[in-house]
Amino acid sequence: MLLSSLLIVPFLGTLALLLWPDRPSPARLRLITIVILVVQLALSVVAALRFDPSLPGLQLQELHRWLPGIGLDYALGIDGLSLPLVLINGALTLVSAVITRDISKRPRLYFAMLLLISGAVNGAFLADNLLLFFLFYELELIPLWLLISVWGGVNRAYAATKFLIFTAVSGMLILGAFLGLALLTGSVDFSLTPVLSDRLAMGGQLWLLAAILIGFGIKIPLVPLHNWLPDAHTQASTPVSVLLAGVLLKLGTYGLLRFGLQLFPEAWAKLAPALAIWAAISVLYGSLAAIAQTDMKRMVAYSSVGHMGYVLLAAAADTPVSLLGAVFQMVSHGLISALLFLLVGIVYRKTGTRDLEVLRGLLNPERGLPLTGSLMIVAVMASAGLPGMAGFISEFLVFRGSISAFPVATLLSMVGSGLTAVYFLLLVNRAFFGRLAITPPSGDPGSDARLDVQLSTVAPRETIPALALAAGIVFIGLVPSSLGNLSEVASTALANLTAGVS
Amino acid sequence: MSDALPLPLQLIWLVPLYGFSGMLLSLPWASGWIKRNGPRPAAYLNLLVTLLGVVHGSLAIQEVVALGPQQLEFGWFQAADLNLRIGFDLSLTNLAALELVTTMSLVTQVFALGYLDKEWSLARFYALVGFFEGAMSGVVLSSNLFMSYFLLEMLTLSTYLLVGFWYAQPLVVTAARDAFLTKRVGDVLLLMGVVAVSAWAGSMEFNDLYAWAATVHEQQLLTPLAATLLGLGLIAGPMGKCAQFPMHLWLDEAMEGPNPASILRNSVVVTCGAIVLLKLMPVVAAVSPVATDVLLAVGTISAIGGGLVAIAQVDLKRAFSYSTTSYLGLVFIAIALQKPGIALLLLFAHGLARALQFMSVGSIIATTNCQDLTELGGLGTRMPATALAFLVGSAGLVGLVPLGGFWCFGLMVDNLAGIAPLFAVVFLITNLLAAANVTRVYRSLFLGAATPKTKRAPEVNWLMALPMVSLSVIVLLVPLIMQRIDPVPGIASFSLPVAAAVIGSGLVGVLLGALTPLDSFWSRSRLPTVRLVQDLLAYDFYTPEIYRRTVVNLVASLARFTRWFDITVIKGAVDGIGRLSLATADGLKLTVSGQLQSYVLTVILAVVLLIGSLQVLRGVG
């Protein structure tokens, strides 16, 4: 029941919010949401404590027959791969609820959708049945679409529609692959364990894997399927960006490992060299595109494209170390990008702009945003892979695990890691160093040099989550065994699975 | 086994933590939580923990002298075949380097108390210095490559933050950026080497790496290309850290940071980089002769080029930062030629004397608020202690009088004369250039008539004078200390002709520096050829410009191209498909007839197509 509670709590919360009698104030709705999310996070932690990291395979399993005719069962389970992601989901949804402010438009719907997403994501990570996974995977789509298209920026309709279409195509491809697998193997059993693709000829495997790769490649996103992400991020509000980058992209990488690597080990081994090159291209493309951005949020969005490429590289290399690195990278990217978006959001709200050509000197201790700036330095350094923070150990594991298998792709990805330092340093240097100045978006050039900027201090509801995220990043960076112990058995088992095949 | 070790050695891991704890202790003041009593308590706390580090280090030295070298290891992270450990190599040389780091940190922190007297963000400075000191103490003690890399990059970060200390000034912004990016290039290349060596050798303990490297060629473990690249990757990190050509630009720009940080950077930070190279050298030498040749070439170019460029600088700090590059070039040559003992001696003598030189420079800047050589003069009678410190520091560097530099040059030239006379000449030329440089700077600063900026220039306050004078005494004692630690048998074991050559090159340099006309009005020549040479040297052989036109331009163009591609091709395609579907939908809506039969036909066609394609797929499968 423990895993089910991770679904029931947020879903009941959604219902409760929607059916709440009379008209509660936004502040009250936010409080209720936070309480529900705290309960959810606490349950995730309980699951983590009950979880025995020394055992391979799924644990705390639950199984209820649902529609055996089409192979859909309500089957949940958790392993070292999904557990960190469930924890991240719990933590980051809570963060995004905490940092939500000034929701004047339909607050009830907003918070209900937040909870719905959190529950659906939990469901997708916990699902032990392909169809069940797919249901949750699709379920998360609608609320996110609403969150962007109702509470987004000026150009939100375009971004939201693009997001919807891309992700719908992703869903179709994934469902097609699952159904194709059933058709080709001739069984309607969609549970994760007995699905064996080795009965298939290589041709069919490759087709299905290709569909899976493109499907999840859209979600991750990998170049050239990434086009929806920068738009979605720039138009989404800060809490939604935090969720999108921190949690929802991980659905893609999780799916890649779980349903690409684990379901089709033979075909995967065959495609691995191409995947490694794809990863390197994605990393370099994302990094180079990020350098050319002047909108801080777009820059962070492109950096996500680059950094998620490491996970594909690690998955392609498919060694115990690299797969552990993939889990690390998912978790650390979740924390770091959430922190980055949170900080960019603060800057945007305080100054009214995210334009790097306009912002200068925000680190000013009296009139600027010194704490935000300091945390920003922490975040960009973590993202650039400076030791002592989560990004370094993740990248190190990925590279160390991949270099023997794919030296060229790994070295190119490391160049991408070097480029991260370039664009994030430009961000800090332009926006936070120098003399404090902000031109208002509609201002004339003459006011460019005005020096009477006085930014108000940032409220604790934003600084405390930011500090907590930064603490998490440093903690994983200094004590990586905390996460490593949770996931090592699972990632090693996954690597051995394919090692046994090839 | 470690239980048997005496307490100072068992707890040696505390030494880096002293520095880091200094940073944490400063945070309440640095972040402005405590404002009432000013930022000084943070400085005092840092001084206290650094003093602890010095005392702990000296206790450890006593134990090691009694017990011999020790190792201490802790597990940090283990997964599959990867084992990352925290390891301390407690040899006498490492501990001596540790003492150098902590002592210099202590002296500098006292000096900074005076130099940054009215600095608003004093606590932030001390927090950063604490971080700096912690990372450096770890680097010199580290017994494995992973930990060395880990801490080297922390050094990169703290250098960035220290250079960017006065982040509101435009020059500082670019300086901090360049410092970080240059070092980062070296670091990423080093990371490539670290990752590769970790995967290939299986262990990252230096001792295991030496054993592995010895077998590489016998057992054909690596292709020649891989071996060369590995060697180059491993030397790239120290090259960046030691400001060697072509990654030397950051050190001179970094002079925009506060002077006490410059003291540390020019003495101990570069020393840390060189020590990492020292530890790596057996691997590099065994794996790749090409990398060794590159080291020699880089060292030579840096030594002579740096020496030349230094002479053409009019900025007080830059004149010496290029000289640092030059001396580290000599260290690189010594390391590449497998003379680790002399390299260590040179690092030691250079570190102390350079720090002293930068302290006297800092005193002058603090007093006159000016660092332009053409605007200074006549300070000798006004600031006698500073002038004396400058003289002692310079004498400690140059091979002329029997201080540290002389013995190092003598030893090195004597060792090289037989095996590589060309490099012996490089040493002598560098000595000459360095002597000429300090002499001409000394004349500009301390001799001649007073200028408007130096008319009222009292000697600095005791917080700066005390560390400066103490360090002067230490620099004077360097030859004795060198004899005590003695990594090479007998520091005076070189022949008389060698000594004569060293003194001769020093004397010629001093003469050159003394005789060059220094009139600030005529310093710019009217002869086009002389101007050309002046510009070439003053602008550092136009290296910044070359960078801008090549690497920076390449990355910027690639970034612009990617953006263009992203907008035009990818976004264009996506939007195009969107428009196409809208247009076809618009067209199709006119074809809707409303007849049931046509709908049924469409459905049947679709089903047939679907099933047909699935059958084909099954046939494939």
Interface residues (C-beta under 8 A of the other chain):
Chain A: K162 I165 G180 L183 L184 L200 A201 G203 G204 Q205 W207 P224 H226 N227 Y285 L288 A289 I291 A292 Q293 T319 P320 V321 L324 G361 L363 N364 P365 P370 L371 S374 I377 M381 A384 L386 P387 G388 F392 I393 F396 L397 F399 R400 G401 I403 S404 P407 T410 L411 M414 V415 S417 G418 L419 A421 V422 L425 L426 N429 F432 F433 G434 R435 L436 P480 S481 G484 E488 T492
Chain B: S31 G32 W76 F77 Q78 A79 A80 D81 L82 W120 S121 Y149 F150 L151 E153 M154 T156 L157 L161 G164 Y167 A168 Q169 P170 V172 V173 T174 A176 R177 F180 L181 R184 V185 V188 L191 M192 V195 A196 S198 A199 W200 A226 V555 A556 L558 A559 R560 F561 T562 R563 D566 I570 K571 V574 G578 L614 L617 R618 V620 G621
